[in-house]
Amino acid sequence: MKYDYIITGAGCAGLSLAFYLSKTNLGDRKVLLIEKTDKQDNDRTWCFWQSEASVFESIVHHTWDNLYFKSPSGEQLLDIAPYQYKMIRGIDFYNYILKTLRQHPNFTIEKATVTGISNENNHAKVRTQRQTFEGKYVFNSIIFKNINIQKSNYVAQHFGGWLIETTDLEFNSNEATLMDFRIPQAGETRFMYCLPMSKNTALVEATAFSNNILTEAEYGEMIKDYLNNYLNIQNYTIQHKEMGVIPMTTYNFQQHHEKHIIQIGTMGGDVKPSTGYAFIRIQENAQKIANALTKNQSPLLKTSFFEQRFTYYDNILLNVMLKDRVPTHRVFHQLFQKNKASTVLQFLNEKTNFLQELAVMNSVPIAPFVVAAFDEMLPKRT
């Protein structure tokens, strides 16, 4: 069967691209979305900071105006205005976009497992266990095999979280804990999130930056210890659990693009290498792809040489983390202590100008970052 555009994988990237395509004047184009599951589980949450209303504002589950940063060096309550920290639940996102797509007769949703994608002379082919589809462009978010990352910096951000309900403590639902580094580090970078959604419910997550992925039981022990010894919560019920692994890497994903196959999401390099955040980058890139198609331009996104400076910044921070040049909590403590929180968030969103970036870089420990910067200029060895 033939389509104009095929989207493989209905995660955040695939659904976002489909959503923006449905909002364009491409209504006569046939679009196929292939996903192996029904997307009926609340399997994840996305958090992000934003200074304006989101196109998904109606499904934003909660917002916070203030964020705590805690470390052995001290505690800071960050006023993040004009930003708000927002959360969207996976199930709400899936339902909202799938409902939108079903209102467009040119969109087809196929439940199938993609077994392969190939680039042909003037189109691409997608193979499933039952049949083969052809499209002018295939936008792929599926990772088919392990990526060789030997020549790039790589840190896994892995986490386990519990949504708890308790009467031991009344949370302030307008204040969230973005990072709490006071917990035992176990020879790596570990911290806790605490995102209150009412006076007695909160999402509490144990997070680590390391390539030693923990088990569900190990995340659970970290969360229990944090609840008992840091929040003084002994009595609670667990409403929901989640786990995940996010790649933090400056690996060149663009090398996997082909003429008619465009990688999106994690495979398209949409995860911010130094933080693991992806939601806003996915939205921005999905909109750019949709806009390019409406103008009959190539959907292969390119960054200018000047824009690539943020990749270099990310590489430096990952180098500092991987080689333990300075404790990560100290880096973030000084970032938030010496800069406005909104400037740090703007920098992490890659929206700052060069003068702002110099000020941010001047606020971290200089010597280890200079060493890392020179190290990143040298060719990587396998």
N, C-alpha and C positions, 0 to 999 in steps of 0.2 A: 504494500500500500504506500502511496506517496503523499507527503505533506510538505508544506513550505518550511516549517520549523518543528523540530523535535526536541523536547526537553527530557533528559534522562535523569531521573531521581527527583522526588518531590519533597526534599528537605527545604530548609530556609531559602537557599539560592534558587532552586528550581521553581518553587512556588512563587517567590518574589518576582522572578523574571516573567512567569506566566501572568501574574497579576498586572504588571506594568504593560505587557503586551496587550492585555485585554482593555487597557485604558487608552490605547492609541487609535489611529485611524486605519489600522491594519485589519479591520474587521472582515475583509474578504480572504485573508490568508488562513490556511488550514494549519492548526497547531496541535501537536500530539504531546501529551504529558504521560510518561511511563513511570510507574512506581510499583514496587513489589508488595507493599502493604496497604491497608485501608486508611492509614493515618488517623486512627481513632483513639490513640493512647496519648495521655499527657506525659510524654517521654522526656521533655526538657523545658527549660525556660531560657529566654533571652533577656539580658539586661544591657542597657546602653544609656548614654547621656545625650540630651538633645535640648537645644535652646528654643525650638519652635514646635508647633503642633505636628505630630506625626500623621501620615496618611492612615496609620493604623490606630489613631487615638481612641477610637471606639472600643478597641479590644485591649488597651493598656490595662493591665491588672492592678498595678499600683505605681505610685510615683513618690519620690523622696526629694526634699529640697536641701537637706543637709546630710553630709556623710562624715562618719568618724574614721580617722586613721589612727591606729594604735600600734605602738612598737615598744621595745625596751627603752627607747630614747624619750618616750613621752606619748601623750595623747592629744589629738587635735580634732576639733569639730569644724569641718570645712563648710563654709557657705559657698555653694557651687553656682549661685546665680551668675548669669542668666540661664544656666543649665538646670535641668531636672534629671534625676536618675530614674529610669523607667524599666518596668518589667512587663514582658508579654509571655503568657503561658503557651506552650506548644499546641495544646489542643484548641485553644481559641484562635490561634494563627491558622492552623490547618482548616478548621471549620469555616472561618471567614473567607479565606481565599478559594477553597473548593466550592463554596456556595456561589461566590462571584463568577467562577469559571463556568459553572453549570448553567449560567444565564446567557452564555455566549455559544451559539450553535456551531461556530467554527472551531471550538476547542473540544478535543476528545481526550478523555482520561482512560488510560489502559492499565489494568492491573496485571503486571507481568514482571519477570526477572530478566534484566538485560544481561545477555551473555557476551556481547562484544559490540564494538563500534569500529567502522573502517571508513577511510577516506577514499572516495572514488574520483573519477575525472571531473565531474561537474555536480557532484552531490556527495552525501555521506549515507552509509547504511547502518542501521541499528538492528541487531539480532536479539531476539528473545527466545525462550524455550519453545515457543509455538510458531512464530512467524518472523518475517523480516520487513522492516519499514525503511523507506527512503525519504530523505529531507534535503532541502537546499542547504540548511545549516542544522547541525546537531549541537545543542548546548548541554554539556555533560557535567554532572556533579558527582559522579560515582567514581570512587577510587578502586580500580581493578587490581592493583598490585602494590606492594611496598615500594616506596620511592627511595632511590639511592640518595641519601643525604650526606654522604661522607665529605663532600666538598662544601657543605654549608653548615652554619650554626643551627642547632636543633635542640629545643627544650620542650618536653611535653608538659602542658598544663593539665593536670588530672585532678578530679574532684569527686566527692560524694556528698550528697546533701539530704537533709531531712526537713520536711515541713512539720513543725511541731505545734501543739496546742498545750498551754500550761496556765495555771492560776498562781504559780509561784512568783511571777514577775509581771508588772504591767509595762509593756513596751510603749515607746513613743513611736507611733507609726509614721511620723514625718522625718525620723532620723534613722539611717541605716549605717551599719559598720561595713565599710568597703574593704578594709584590710586590717586584721588584727594579728600582728607578728609576735605577740607575747608568748605564744605556745611553744613547746619544745620543737626545735628545728630538725633534730635527728640527722644532722649532717647534710641537710639540703634546705631549700627555701620552702617554708610552710606558713600558711596563714589561714584565718577564718573569715568567712562572710557571715553577717547576720542581717537579714532583711525583714524587719517587722511589717506585717500587713494589717494588724489590728492590735488591740491592747494585750491579747493573749495568744496570738499566732505569729510565727516567724519562720522564714526559711533560713536554716543554719547549715553552712557548707564548710567542709574541710578541703583545702586546696593546696596543691604542691606544685612547684616548678622543678621538675626533675624527670629523669628517664627511668625511674624506678616506680612503675605503676603499682598502686596499692590494691588490696582486695577490699570487697565491700565491708568485711569485718574490721579491717584496719581503719577505714574511714569512720566506721561506726564508733570505734574506740576513741578516735580523736574528737568526734562530736560529743560523745558522752562526757569525756574529760572536760571539754570546754563548757558544756552546759553546767556541770557540777561545780567546777573549780573557778570559773571565770564569770559566769552569769548567775551562779548560785541557784540553779534550777535543778531540782531533784525529781519533781513530779511532772510528767508530761506524757502525751500520747503522740505517736508518729502518724501523721495523716498521709504522707507521701514520701517516697524516696526517689533520688535520681543519682546517676553516675555519668561521668563522661571523660573523654580525653580530647584535648584541643592541641594541635601542633603549633608551636611557636618557632617559626623558621623563616629565613630569608631565601630558602631554596627557590630557584628560578622555575616556577610552575609554567611560565609562558612557553617553555621549550616543548610542552606537550600539546600546544595548539597546532592544528593542521588547517589546511585551506577551508574546509567545510566543517571542522570540528572545533568548537570553542569551549574551553574549560571554564567552569564557573564555581563559585563557592570555595571550599578549601582547595579543590583542584585548580581553581583559577587564581589562587593566592589572595583570597579575600580576607583571610584571618590576619589581623594586625600582629606582626611577628613579636613585638615586645610586650604585648598585653594579652593576646588571645581573644580580644574582642573582635566580632565579625559582623554583627547585625547591621550597623550603619554602613559599613563598606559594601556589604552585599546589596543594600538598597540603592546606594549611589551607583554602583556598577550595573545593576539590573536596569536602572533608569537610563543610563548612558547607552546600553545595548539596545533597548527599545527605541530610544530616540534616533540612534544611528540607522536602524532598520526602517523607520518611517521616512528617513531622508534618502533611502536606497544607498546607504554607505556601508562600509565593512563594519561588522559588529566586533571585530577584534580590537580591543581597547589597548591603547599605548600610552605610556607615561613619558613626559618630557625628561630631558636630562636633569633639569633643575628639580623636578618633582621626585626624582630618584634619590635625592639627598636623604629622604626619610628612611629609605632602605638601609642607607649607610648608618644612620643613627640607630636603627633597630639592631643592625649587626654589632655595633659597639656595645650596646646594652646586653645583648645575648652573650657576647664574648666575656663581659664582666661577670655575668651570672655563671656561665659554664666553667670559667677558670677561677671562680671564687675570689676575684680580685678585691672585692669589698662586699660586706653583707648587703643583700638586696633591701632589707628593711631600712638600712641606713640611707640608701639611695633615695627611696621614696619618702622617707622622713624629711630629708633635706629639700627634695623637690617641693613638697607641700609647705614646708616651713619658710622657705625663701621666695616663694612665688604665690601669686593668687591662685586658688584652686581652679578657678575658671581658665586661667592661662595654661595650667598643666593639662587640663582636659582638652583644651583647644589644641595644644601641642600633640597630644596623643591621638587626636582626630585628624592630624596633619593639615590643620587650617591656619597655622601661625605663619608670620613672615620671618625673614632671616634674623632681624634684630631681636625679635622675641625668642627665637631659638637660641641665639647666643646667650641671652639672659638665663634661659632655662639650663643650658649646658654649663654655665658658669656656677650654677647652684649645687652641683653634685661634686663629690670628691674628685679633684682635678687629676692627680697623678695616676690612679688606676685607669681612668677613662682615656688619658693620653696614651698610656701603654697599649690599651685595647684598640685605640684608633690606629696606631701604627701597625699593630698586629693584623688588623683587618686589611691593611694595604698590601700585605704579603700574600702570595698565592697559597691557596689551601692545598694541603697534602692529604692523600688518601692513606 
